[in-house]
Amino acid sequence: MRRFPKSALAFIAAVCLVPVMTSAQQAAHDESPDAGRELELTPELGQMLVQEMQALEDAVMALIPAISSGNWERIAAIGRNIHDSHIMRQALSDAQIEALHQSLPARFQELDHALHHSACQLSQAARKHNIDTVLFYFYKLNEGCVACHSRYARQRFPDLANSRDEEERDRHKRHDPPPPPAH
């Protein structure tokens, strides 16, 4: 089994924290009208969304030991599972899916698409044994979670919302312009 340098393991640990800072900061400067808006779902759809998010969290957490041990097959499988995970789509009729898409903000759908795309890229990188790209897309997965939670789940994750609010207040006190959008 291939051993990874300590710097790679430190990166894995840090990558879990950095998205909290960068995504919350980016979300604080996003002027979209749905910023900070909780999703308005029926109780049934809300429960399905929670189940899907729990499955995603479990999968992302399972990536940590897989990455740190270089278990390429496991990394690729987890990435593929995240990409393909759509508990809600499997449980809903076509009409319900259409109604759901109509009720979800466009930015939420963009974040969801980006998360599943990152998972696909992570899986492909693992099949090529490319640790740098795997780590990058692991970071992007975490960043996507934080961006969505700080925007649409502020009641469930108040610390993300609070850090976003504090950053915005500090920026206004200093009269700083918002930073350029991250690319």
C-alpha positions as CSV (number, residue, x, y, z in Angstrom):
1,M,0.0,0.0,0.0
2,R,1.3,3.4,-0.9
3,R,2.0,5.8,2.0
4,F,1.2,9.4,1.7
5,P,3.4,12.2,3.0
6,K,2.3,14.0,6.1
7,S,1.6,17.1,4.0
8,A,-1.1,15.2,2.1
9,L,-2.7,14.0,5.4
10,A,-2.5,17.6,6.8
11,F,-4.2,18.8,3.6
12,I,-7.1,16.3,4.1
13,A,-7.6,17.7,7.6
14,A,-7.4,21.3,6.5
15,V,-9.7,20.8,3.5
16,C,-12.5,20.1,5.9
17,L,-12.1,23.5,7.5
18,V,-11.2,25.8,4.6
19,P,-14.5,25.5,2.8
20,V,-16.2,26.8,5.9
21,M,-14.3,30.0,5.7
22,T,-14.2,30.5,1.9
23,S,-17.8,29.5,1.1
24,A,-19.2,31.5,4.0
25,Q,-17.3,34.5,2.9
26,Q,-18.3,34.1,-0.8
27,A,-21.9,33.6,0.2
28,A,-21.8,36.7,2.3
29,H,-21.1,38.7,-0.8
30,D,-23.6,37.0,-3.0
31,E,-26.4,39.5,-3.7
32,S,-28.8,36.9,-5.1
33,P,-32.4,37.4,-3.8
34,D,-32.6,33.9,-2.3
35,A,-29.5,34.2,-0.1
36,G,-30.3,33.2,3.4
37,R,-33.7,31.8,2.4
38,E,-34.7,28.5,3.9
39,L,-36.0,26.0,1.4
40,E,-39.8,25.7,1.4
41,L,-40.6,22.0,1.0
42,T,-43.5,19.9,2.1
43,P,-42.7,17.8,5.3
44,E,-42.4,14.7,3.1
45,L,-39.9,16.3,0.7
46,G,-38.1,17.9,3.6
47,Q,-37.6,14.5,5.2
48,M,-36.3,13.0,1.9
49,L,-33.9,15.9,1.6
50,V,-32.6,15.3,5.1
51,Q,-32.1,11.6,4.2
52,E,-30.2,12.5,1.1
53,M,-28.0,15.0,2.9
54,Q,-27.3,12.4,5.6
55,A,-26.2,9.9,2.9
56,L,-24.0,12.5,1.4
57,E,-22.4,13.3,4.7
58,D,-21.8,9.7,5.4
59,A,-20.1,9.3,2.0
60,V,-17.9,12.4,2.4
61,M,-16.8,11.2,5.8
62,A,-16.0,7.7,4.4
63,L,-13.7,9.4,1.9
64,I,-11.3,10.5,4.6
65,P,-9.9,7.1,5.5
66,A,-10.1,6.0,1.9
67,I,-8.0,8.9,0.7
68,S,-5.5,8.8,3.6
69,S,-4.9,5.1,2.9
70,G,-4.8,5.4,-0.9
71,N,-7.7,3.0,-1.4
72,W,-8.3,4.0,-5.0
73,E,-11.2,1.6,-5.6
74,R,-13.0,2.8,-2.5
75,I,-12.5,6.5,-3.4
76,A,-13.8,5.9,-6.9
77,A,-16.8,3.9,-5.7
78,I,-17.7,6.6,-3.1
79,G,-17.4,9.3,-5.7
80,R,-19.5,7.4,-8.1
81,N,-22.1,6.8,-5.4
82,I,-22.3,10.5,-4.5
83,H,-22.6,11.4,-8.1
84,D,-25.4,8.9,-8.6
85,S,-27.2,9.6,-5.3
86,H,-30.6,11.0,-5.8
87,I,-32.8,9.5,-3.1
88,M,-35.5,12.0,-3.9
89,R,-35.5,11.3,-7.6
90,Q,-35.8,7.6,-7.0
91,A,-38.8,8.1,-4.6
92,L,-40.7,10.7,-6.6
93,S,-42.9,10.6,-9.6
94,D,-42.0,12.7,-12.7
95,A,-44.7,15.2,-11.8
96,Q,-43.4,15.5,-8.2
97,I,-39.8,16.0,-9.5
98,E,-41.0,18.7,-11.9
99,A,-42.9,20.4,-9.0
100,L,-39.8,20.1,-6.8
101,H,-37.6,21.7,-9.5
102,Q,-40.0,24.6,-9.8
103,S,-39.9,25.2,-6.1
104,L,-36.1,25.0,-5.6
105,P,-34.1,28.2,-6.2
106,A,-31.9,28.2,-9.3
107,R,-28.8,28.7,-7.2
108,F,-29.7,25.7,-5.1
109,Q,-29.9,23.6,-8.3
110,E,-26.6,25.0,-9.5
111,L,-24.9,24.1,-6.2
112,D,-26.4,20.6,-6.3
113,H,-25.2,20.1,-9.9
114,A,-21.7,21.3,-9.0
115,L,-21.6,18.9,-6.1
116,H,-22.5,15.9,-8.2
117,H,-20.1,17.0,-10.9
118,S,-17.3,17.2,-8.3
119,A,-18.1,13.7,-7.1
120,C,-17.8,12.4,-10.7
121,Q,-14.5,14.2,-11.2
122,L,-13.2,12.8,-7.8
123,S,-14.1,9.3,-8.9
124,Q,-12.4,9.7,-12.3
125,A,-9.2,11.0,-10.5
126,A,-9.2,8.0,-8.2
127,R,-9.3,5.6,-11.1
128,K,-6.2,7.4,-12.4
129,H,-4.6,7.3,-9.0
130,N,-4.2,11.1,-9.1
131,I,-4.0,12.1,-5.5
132,D,-3.7,15.9,-6.2
133,T,-6.9,15.9,-8.2
134,V,-8.7,13.6,-5.7
135,L,-7.8,16.1,-2.9
136,F,-8.9,19.0,-5.0
137,Y,-12.4,17.5,-5.6
138,F,-12.6,16.4,-2.0
139,Y,-12.2,20.1,-1.2
140,K,-14.8,21.0,-3.8
141,L,-17.3,18.6,-2.3
142,N,-16.9,20.2,1.2
143,E,-17.0,23.7,-0.3
144,G,-20.3,22.8,-2.0
145,C,-21.8,21.5,1.2
146,V,-20.8,24.7,3.1
147,A,-22.0,27.0,0.3
148,C,-25.4,25.4,0.3
149,H,-25.8,25.1,4.1
150,S,-24.7,28.7,4.7
151,R,-27.3,29.9,2.1
152,Y,-30.3,27.5,2.5
153,A,-30.0,25.8,5.9
154,R,-29.2,28.7,8.2
155,Q,-31.5,27.5,10.9
156,R,-30.0,24.0,10.9
157,F,-26.4,25.4,10.7
158,P,-26.6,28.7,12.6
159,D,-22.8,28.9,13.0
160,L,-22.4,29.2,9.3
161,A,-25.1,31.8,9.1
162,N,-23.6,33.7,12.0
163,S,-20.1,33.8,10.6
164,R,-21.5,35.0,7.3
165,D,-23.4,37.8,9.1
166,E,-20.4,38.8,11.1
167,E,-18.2,39.0,8.0
168,E,-20.8,41.1,6.3
169,R,-21.1,43.5,9.2
170,D,-17.3,43.9,9.5
171,R,-17.1,44.6,5.8
172,H,-19.7,47.3,6.0
173,K,-18.1,48.9,9.1
174,R,-14.8,49.2,7.2
175,H,-16.6,50.2,3.9
176,D,-14.6,47.5,2.2
177,P,-15.7,46.5,-1.3
178,P,-16.7,42.9,-1.7
179,P,-13.9,40.6,-2.9
180,P,-14.0,39.5,-6.5
181,P,-16.0,36.4,-7.1
182,A,-14.1,33.1,-6.8
183,H,-13.6,31.3,-10.0
